[in-house]
Amino acid sequence: MILGCLCLIGELVSLTANSPASRHVGDAAAQDFINRHVARIRPLEIAVGLAWWEANTTGSDEAFARKEQAQNRLDAALADPQAFAELQRIRTQTDVQDPLLKRQLDVLYLQYLEKQVDPELLKQITAKANAIEKAFNVYRAKVDGKEMTDSEVRKVLRDSRDSAQRQAVWEASKGVGKVVEADLKELVGLRNQAARKLGFRNYHHMMLHLAEQNQEEVVRLFDELDTLTRGPFLQMKQTIDARLAAHCGVAVDELRPWHYHDPFFQEAPAIYETSLDAVYARVDILDLCRRFFAGIGLPVDDVLARSDLYERKGKSPHAFCTDIDREGDVRVLANIVPNEYWMATMLHELGHAVYSSKNIPQSVPYVLRSESHILTTEGIAMLFEQFSKRADWLQQMGVKVDDPEAFDRTGRAMRRNQLLIFSRWCQVMLRFEKAMYENPDQDLNKLWWDLVKKYQAVRRPEGRDAPDYASKIHIVSAPCYYHNYMMGELFACQVHHTIARDILKTTPDKASYVGRKEIGDFLKQRVFAPGRTLAWNALTEHGTGQKLNAKAFAADFASP
């Protein structure tokens, strides 16, 4: 079955070069356009990747200027009206028979379509987003005259029993919202202007279309998830609220956003009997990552060698993985601190890294040599992230865990709580961005807190009227993206259940990947090898036998 699927992909990839269909006039025109596109666009895409990396690792004005210039050059090339007209003509007026060529044309059409607006408008959008991202990168919360790193903010919100201190730090972390609010509102207007010129209702509607998603179908899926998770979430949150209130010496009805450990309550508060951080304080996170991924046949040494992994001033305080050239130059930016959060983060980012041109065959055409969709790469990252909370994984990796049973009880509770909490947070992000782009002139502060109350059951601080929504960098740097994280979780659960059933012959809760190279083989063959030759739901069915659904997620997290 697996080998047959792989052979089918191999046949599809080689069809253009070797079959009679490649000599068809429509196919010849398509291949000629694709060849000219790659020759023209690939160097520009690489330049953007390198400039983006430099800007985020240095934070310098010069690097951000180069990043903006590189993006403008790429945008201008994709905005070429003659190239777009030729692409449209080939897609609609010629008889392209090769399915692989058709797929490339469809992907290129979406890529070009987004840029078919006034070049000056595109430059304005890039400049505005660039300026906001730079503000995020250099911003540090300041309390009593002292700057705090993102990790220091998280430590106070996790450990402090002083509600006044927690509030001061939380409010300081949100201060970036006021810094960027005006620019962000202007950016939203520019994005909507571009979308409407292309015939879309608004930017959110356009971005989902460009990602091969239907806005109404995505909202329906999230409505189902709301129904699925609301009861279990509220029940779980009662326990969390009681413990947080006791920790800070306040009544439950006095809890406010700064009591929830994470600035956005998108992660599970650390309220458990056992600290998972204690184990990771004495281990080498990078060594664990190297050995784990090598053990499943997906080594990452070359990725780590190119990466930038520790905190310093001016550098982006976040984490991400980037594929520079679709030929194996894959890198991770991180700010590692020896705790469970960063263990999970590194497993996550390296999950992105192994689902990249490292393991997508070079025989897949450049246009399609990337993950099937942003949700599928997020899903693979989440698939690996789960192991940081499992004692059996650590022990099999040679790490001593003093009380494995207590670690696992805590780990299971953390993971269930985290996924329920995260599902509710994703509801906020999806619905906020959708409503913001539909009506950017409404009271966005009120919209934000109304959604936070409805989906996260967190109270708005009395008298607070601040642009807290603007302190979430993803609204700027990854707009209309966040729902894919949740869909990625569904994908991760579905793939994990498939691996447990078909490869490891066990139940999902007992499935451990350590040393099992057949898991790497499965992922390379069933998930990575197609690249973007398959759209996301076709890829999901190819890898798991079913289209994307919530059954596996519900089995794992929506029951006690």
C-alpha positions in Angstrom: 0.0 0.0 0.0 2.7 2.5 1.0 5.0 1.6 -1.8 2.2 1.7 -4.2 1.3 5.2 -3.1 4.9 6.3 -3.4 5.2 4.9 -6.9 2.0 6.7 -8.0 3.5 10.0 -6.8 6.8 9.2 -8.6 4.9 8.4 -11.8 3.0 11.6 -11.5 6.1 13.7 -11.0 7.8 12.1 -14.0 4.8 12.4 -16.3 5.7 15.8 -17.6 9.1 14.8 -18.9 8.5 11.3 -20.0 5.0 10.8 -21.3 3.4 11.6 -24.7 1.2 14.1 -22.9 4.2 16.3 -22.4 4.4 16.8 -26.2 0.8 18.0 -26.4 0.7 21.7 -27.5 -1.2 22.8 -24.3 1.3 20.9 -22.1 4.2 22.5 -24.0 2.9 26.0 -23.4 2.3 25.2 -19.8 5.8 23.8 -19.3 7.4 26.7 -21.1 5.6 29.2 -18.8 6.5 27.3 -15.7 10.2 27.1 -16.7 10.3 30.9 -17.3 8.5 31.5 -14.0 11.0 29.4 -12.0 14.0 31.0 -13.7 12.6 34.5 -12.9 11.0 34.0 -9.5 13.1 31.4 -7.7 16.1 33.8 -7.2 13.8 36.5 -5.9 12.1 34.0 -3.5 15.5 33.0 -2.1 16.5 36.6 -1.7 13.4 37.3 0.3 14.0 34.2 2.5 17.6 35.3 3.2 16.6 39.0 3.9 13.7 37.9 6.1 16.1 35.7 8.1 18.7 38.5 8.5 16.0 41.0 9.6 14.6 38.6 12.3 18.0 37.5 13.6 19.5 41.0 13.8 16.7 43.5 14.1 18.8 46.1 12.4 17.3 48.9 10.4 19.5 48.0 7.4 18.3 44.4 7.4 14.7 45.4 7.6 15.2 47.8 4.7 16.8 45.0 2.6 13.9 42.7 3.6 11.4 45.2 2.4 13.3 45.8 -0.9 13.5 42.1 -1.6 9.8 41.6 -1.0 9.0 44.5 -3.2 11.1 43.0 -6.1 9.3 39.6 -5.7 5.9 41.3 -5.5 6.6 43.3 -8.6 7.6 40.2 -10.6 4.4 38.4 -9.5 2.3 41.5 -10.2 3.4 41.5 -13.9 0.1 41.8 -15.8 1.4 40.2 -19.0 2.7 37.1 -17.2 -0.7 36.8 -15.3 -2.6 37.2 -18.6 -0.5 34.5 -20.2 -1.1 32.2 -17.2 -4.8 32.8 -17.4 -4.9 32.1 -21.1 -2.9 28.8 -20.7 -5.2 27.7 -17.9 -8.5 28.5 -19.6 -7.9 28.5 -23.4 -5.4 25.6 -24.0 -6.0 21.9 -23.5 -3.4 21.1 -20.8 -3.6 17.3 -20.3 -0.8 16.5 -17.8 -2.4 16.6 -14.3 0.9 17.7 -12.7 1.2 20.7 -15.1 -2.5 21.5 -14.3 -1.7 21.5 -10.6 1.3 23.8 -11.0 -0.8 26.2 -13.1 -3.5 26.3 -10.4 -0.9 26.9 -7.6 0.8 29.7 -9.7 -2.6 31.3 -10.5 -3.3 31.7 -6.8 0.3 33.1 -6.2 0.0 35.6 -9.0 -3.6 36.6 -8.3 -2.8 38.0 -4.9 -0.4 40.4 -6.5 -2.6 41.7 -9.3 -3.1 45.1 -7.7 -1.4 48.5 -8.1 2.3 48.0 -7.5 2.4 51.1 -5.3 -0.4 49.6 -3.1 1.6 46.4 -2.8 4.6 48.5 -1.7 2.5 50.3 0.8 1.3 47.0 2.3 4.8 45.6 2.5 6.2 48.8 4.1 3.5 49.0 6.6 3.7 45.3 7.6 7.5 45.6 7.7 7.4 48.6 10.1 4.9 46.8 12.4 7.0 43.6 12.5 10.1 45.7 13.3 8.2 47.4 16.2 7.3 43.9 17.6 10.9 42.7 17.3 12.4 45.5 19.2 9.6 46.0 21.7 10.3 44.8 25.3 7.9 45.0 28.2 9.1 47.6 30.7 8.2 47.5 34.3 9.6 49.9 36.9 12.1 51.1 34.3 13.5 47.6 33.6 13.1 45.9 30.2 11.9 42.3 30.3 12.4 39.5 27.7 9.4 37.4 26.6 10.7 34.6 28.7 10.9 36.8 31.8 7.4 38.0 31.2 6.2 34.4 31.0 8.1 33.5 34.2 6.4 36.3 36.2 3.0 35.2 34.9 3.7 31.6 35.7 5.2 32.0 39.2 4.3 35.3 40.9 1.6 35.3 43.7 1.4 39.1 43.6 -1.6 40.1 41.5 -0.4 43.7 41.3 2.9 42.6 39.9 1.2 40.2 37.5 -1.1 42.9 36.3 1.8 45.4 35.7 3.8 42.8 33.7 0.8 41.7 31.7 -0.1 45.3 30.9 3.5 46.0 29.9 3.5 43.0 27.6 0.4 44.4 25.9 2.0 47.8 25.4 3.1 47.0 21.9 -0.5 47.2 20.9 -0.6 50.9 21.5 2.7 51.3 19.6 1.3 49.6 16.5 -2.4 50.2 16.6 -2.6 53.1 14.1 -0.3 51.3 11.7 -2.2 48.1 12.0 -5.6 49.8 11.3 -4.0 51.4 8.2 -2.6 48.0 7.1 -6.1 46.4 7.5 -7.5 49.1 5.2 -4.7 48.6 2.6 -5.2 44.8 2.6 -9.0 45.2 2.2 -8.4 47.7 -0.6 -6.2 45.2 -2.4 -8.7 42.3 -1.9 -11.6 44.3 -3.2 -9.7 45.3 -6.4 -9.4 41.5 -7.0 -13.1 40.9 -6.6 -13.2 39.6 -3.1 -15.5 40.8 -0.3 -12.5 41.6 2.0 -9.0 40.4 2.8 -10.0 37.5 5.0 -12.3 36.1 2.3 -9.5 36.5 -0.2 -6.8 34.9 2.0 -8.8 31.7 2.6 -9.5 31.5 -1.1 -5.8 31.8 -1.9 -5.2 29.1 0.6 -7.6 26.8 -1.2 -10.1 27.0 1.6 -13.8 28.0 1.6 -14.5 30.6 4.3 -18.0 29.3 5.0 -16.8 25.7 5.3 -14.1 26.7 7.7 -16.5 28.6 9.9 -18.9 25.6 9.9 -16.0 23.4 11.1 -15.3 25.8 13.9 -18.9 26.0 14.9 -18.8 22.2 15.2 -15.6 22.4 17.3 -17.3 25.0 19.5 -20.1 22.6 20.2 -17.6 19.8 20.8 -15.3 21.6 23.2 -17.5 24.2 25.0 -18.7 21.9 27.8 -15.4 20.1 28.4 -13.6 23.4 28.3 -15.8 25.1 30.9 -15.7 22.1 33.2 -11.9 22.0 33.0 -11.6 25.8 33.4 -13.5 25.6 36.8 -10.6 23.5 38.1 -8.0 25.8 36.7 -9.7 28.9 38.0 -9.9 27.4 41.5 -6.2 26.7 41.5 -5.2 30.0 40.1 -7.3 31.9 42.6 -5.8 29.9 45.5 -2.2 30.5 44.1 -2.7 34.3 44.1 -5.0 34.5 47.2 -8.0 35.9 45.4 -11.6 34.9 44.9 -12.4 33.1 41.6 -14.6 36.0 40.5 -11.5 38.3 40.9 -9.5 36.4 38.3 -8.5 38.6 35.4 -6.4 38.0 32.2 -3.0 38.4 34.1 -3.8 35.4 36.3 -3.7 32.9 33.4 0.1 32.5 32.9 0.1 33.1 29.2 -0.5 36.7 28.0 -3.4 35.5 25.8 -4.5 32.4 27.7 -3.7 30.4 24.6 -1.7 27.8 26.7 -2.5 25.8 29.7 -1.5 27.4 33.1 1.2 25.5 35.1 -1.0 24.5 38.0 -0.1 20.8 38.3 1.3 18.5 40.9 4.6 18.0 39.1 6.8 20.6 37.3 7.8 19.3 33.9 10.4 22.0 33.8 12.5 20.3 36.4 13.4 17.5 34.1 14.4 19.8 31.2 16.4 22.1 33.5 19.1 19.4 33.5 19.0 18.1 30.0 20.4 19.3 26.6 17.4 20.1 24.6 19.3 20.2 21.3 20.9 16.8 22.0 17.5 15.3 22.7 16.2 16.7 19.4 19.2 15.5 17.4 18.9 11.9 18.8 15.2 11.7 18.6 14.8 12.8 14.9 17.8 10.7 13.9 16.3 7.7 15.6 13.1 7.9 13.4 15.2 8.4 10.2 14.6 12.1 10.0 18.0 13.7 11.0 18.1 17.4 11.7 21.8 18.1 12.4 22.2 20.2 9.2 19.1 22.3 10.2 20.5 23.0 13.6 23.9 23.9 12.2 22.3 26.7 10.2 19.9 27.8 12.9 19.9 30.7 15.4 18.7 29.3 18.7 19.3 31.6 21.7 18.1 35.0 23.0 19.8 38.2 22.3 18.8 41.9 22.0 17.3 42.9 18.7 16.5 39.4 17.6 12.9 38.3 17.2 11.7 36.9 20.5 9.6 34.2 18.9 10.2 30.9 17.1 9.8 29.8 13.5 11.2 27.5 10.8 11.9 28.6 7.3 12.9 26.9 4.0 15.1 29.3 2.2 15.5 27.7 -1.2 13.4 24.5 -1.5 16.6 22.6 -1.9 17.4 21.8 1.7 18.5 25.1 3.3 16.1 24.9 6.2 16.6 26.9 9.4 15.0 27.5 12.8 15.0 30.7 14.8 14.4 30.1 18.5 15.2 31.5 21.9 15.8 28.3 23.9 15.5 28.3 27.7 15.9 25.0 29.5 12.2 24.3 30.2 9.3 22.2 28.9 7.9 25.1 26.8 11.1 25.3 24.7 11.4 21.5 24.5 8.0 21.4 23.0 8.8 24.4 20.8 11.9 22.8 19.4 10.1 19.5 18.7 7.5 21.6 16.9 9.8 23.7 14.8 11.9 20.7 13.9 8.7 19.0 12.9 8.3 21.8 10.3 11.9 21.3 9.3 11.6 17.6 8.5 8.4 18.4 6.4 10.3 20.6 4.0 12.6 20.3 1.0 14.8 18.2 3.3 12.4 15.3 2.7 10.2 16.4 -0.2 11.9 14.7 -3.2 13.8 17.0 -5.6 11.9 15.2 -8.4 8.8 17.2 -7.3 8.8 20.4 -9.4 10.0 23.5 -7.7 6.5 25.1 -7.8 5.1 22.2 -5.8 8.2 21.4 -3.7 6.7 22.6 -0.4 4.2 21.3 2.1 0.7 20.6 0.9 -0.7 23.4 3.0 0.1 25.5 6.0 -2.3 23.3 8.1 -0.5 20.1 7.2 2.9 21.4 8.2 1.4 22.8 11.4 -0.1 19.3 12.0 3.3 17.6 11.6 4.9 20.1 14.0 2.2 19.4 16.5 2.5 15.6 16.0 6.1 15.8 17.4 5.4 18.5 20.0 3.3 16.1 22.1 6.3 14.1 23.3 7.7 16.7 25.6 4.9 15.9 28.0 5.4 12.1 28.1 7.7 10.3 30.6 8.0 7.2 28.5 9.5 9.3 25.7 12.0 10.8 28.0 13.0 7.5 29.5 13.3 5.9 26.1 15.6 8.8 25.2 17.8 8.0 28.2 16.6 10.8 30.5 15.9 10.0 34.2 12.4 11.0 35.4 12.2 10.9 39.2 8.5 10.1 39.3 7.3 8.9 35.9 3.7 8.3 37.0 3.4 11.8 38.4 5.0 13.3 35.3 2.6 11.4 33.1 -0.5 12.5 35.1 0.7 16.0 34.8 1.6 15.7 31.2 -1.7 14.1 30.2 -3.7 16.9 32.1 -1.5 19.6 30.6 -1.9 18.3 27.1 -5.7 17.9 27.4 -6.1 21.3 29.0 -3.7 22.8 26.5 -5.6 21.5 23.5 -9.0 22.5 24.8 -7.7 25.9 25.8 -6.0 26.3 22.4 -9.2 25.3 20.5 -11.0 28.1 22.3 -8.2 30.6 21.6 -8.3 29.7 17.9 -12.0 30.5 17.9 -11.2 34.0 19.0 -8.5 34.5 16.4 -10.6 33.2 13.5 -13.7 35.1 14.4 -11.8 38.3 15.3 -9.9 38.5 12.0 -13.0 37.7 10.0 -15.0 40.4 11.7 -12.2 42.9 11.7 -11.7 42.7 7.9 -15.5 42.7 7.4 -15.9 45.9 9.4 -12.6 47.5 10.4 -14.4 50.7 11.6 -16.2 49.0 14.5 -14.9 49.1 18.1 -12.2 46.5 17.7 -11.3 46.7 21.4 -14.9 45.7 22.3 -15.0 43.0 19.6 -11.8 41.5 20.9 -13.0 41.3 24.5 -16.5 40.1 23.6 -14.9 37.2 21.8 -12.5 36.5 24.6 -15.4 36.4 27.0 -17.5 34.2 24.8 -15.0 31.6 23.8 -12.3 31.7 26.5 -14.5 32.8 29.5 -12.0 35.4 30.5 -13.2 38.7 32.0 -12.2 42.0 30.5 -10.4 44.2 33.1 -12.7 46.9 34.4 -12.3 50.2 32.6 -9.8 48.8 30.1 -10.1 50.2 26.6 -6.7 49.4 25.0 -5.9 47.8 21.6 -5.0 44.4 23.2 -5.8 42.7 19.9 -2.9 44.6 18.3 -0.4 42.9 20.6 -0.8 39.6 18.7 2.0 39.6 16.1 0.2 37.0 14.0 -2.4 39.5 12.9 0.4 41.4 11.2 2.9 38.7 10.1 0.6 35.7 9.5 -2.8 37.2 8.8 -5.9 35.0 8.5 -3.7 32.0 9.4 -4.5 31.1 12.9 -7.4 28.8 12.1 -4.9 26.5 10.4 -3.2 25.8 13.7 -6.4 24.2 14.9 -7.0 22.4 11.7 -3.4 21.3 12.0 -4.2 19.8 15.4 -7.0 17.8 13.8 -4.6 16.7 11.1 -2.0 15.7 13.8 -4.5 13.6 15.7 -5.6 11.9 12.6 -2.0 11.1 11.5 -1.1 9.9 15.0 -4.1 7.6 15.1 -3.1 6.2 11.7 0.6 5.6 12.9 -0.6 4.0 16.1 -3.0 1.7 14.3 -1.1 0.8 11.1 2.5 1.1 12.1 2.9 0.6 15.8 -0.2 -1.7 16.3 -1.2 0.0 19.5 -3.5 2.6 20.9 -2.7 6.3 20.4 -2.0 7.0 24.0 0.7 4.3 24.1 2.2 5.1 20.7 5.9 6.0 21.1 8.1 6.9 18.2 11.6 6.5 19.7 13.9 4.5 17.5 11.2 3.6 15.0 12.6 4.4 11.6 9.5 3.0 10.0 7.6 6.1 11.3 10.0 8.3 9.4 9.5 6.1 6.3 5.7 6.4 6.7 5.8 10.1 7.0 8.2 10.6 4.1 6.1 8.3 1.8 2.6 9.1 2.8 2.8 12.8 3.9 6.0 14.5 2.7 6.6 12.9 -0.8 3.6 14.5 -2.6 4.7 18.0 -1.6 2.0 20.3 -3.0 1.0 17.9 -5.8 -2.0 17.2 -3.6 -4.3 19.8 -2.0 -4.6 19.6 1.8 -7.7 17.5 2.0 -6.5 15.1 -0.7 -3.2 14.8 1.1 -5.0 14.1 4.4 -7.0 11.3 2.7 -3.8 10.0 1.0 -2.0 9.8 4.4 -4.8 8.7 6.7 -7.5 7.2 4.5 -10.0 9.9 5.5 -10.6 13.5 4.8 -9.9 15.9 7.6 -12.4 15.5 10.5 -12.6 16.0 14.2 -13.1 12.3 15.3 -9.6 11.6 16.4 -9.3 15.0 18.2 -12.7 14.4 20.0 -11.6 10.9 21.1 -8.3 12.3 22.5 -9.4 15.5 24.2 -13.2 16.1 24.4 -13.8 13.4 27.0 -12.5 13.2 30.6 
